[in-house]
Amino acid sequence: QLQLVESGGGLVQPGGSLRLSCAATGFNLDWYDIGWFRQAPGKEREGVSCISGRLGNTNYADSAKGRFTISRDDAKNTVYLQMNNLSPEDTAGYYCALQPSPLVGSYVCPLDSIPYSDWGQGTQVTVSS
């Protein structure tokens, strides 16, 4: 019943932008953290950004700060990742994932993938000239 579907990837020139979408069905985003992760062939999975379900607090990897923005549209039950000033180092498969959001006030969603229990199929981002 729970499902995440990523879209928006593609081929882009260095310095270009993409907006990835993570469409959620079967659950309310208020109850779950949503994280964006990426993995290039032969490399470890890396947390990019996340948004908490309760208050919408955000977290970013150092590599994403200043370039990427995560946001949530409750009306569309969709989480977005706006990616600007892309470089070849951003080339990877990008995945969104969910975990139940703790009911605490002081909370930052994790960029460690271990707590995330459900994953989408991914969307490929290739940055090349």
PEPE-V362587 format. One line per field, one symbol per residue. burial: b if it has 24 or more other C-alpha atoms within 12 Angstrom, else e. A space follows every 50 residues. Layout:
burial->???
This chain:
burial->eeebbbbbbbbbeeeebbbbbbbbeeebbbbbbbbbbbbeeeeeebbbbb bbbbebbbbbbeebeebbbbbbeeeebbbbbbbbbbbeebbbbbbbbbbb beeeeeebbbbbbeebebbbebbbbbbee
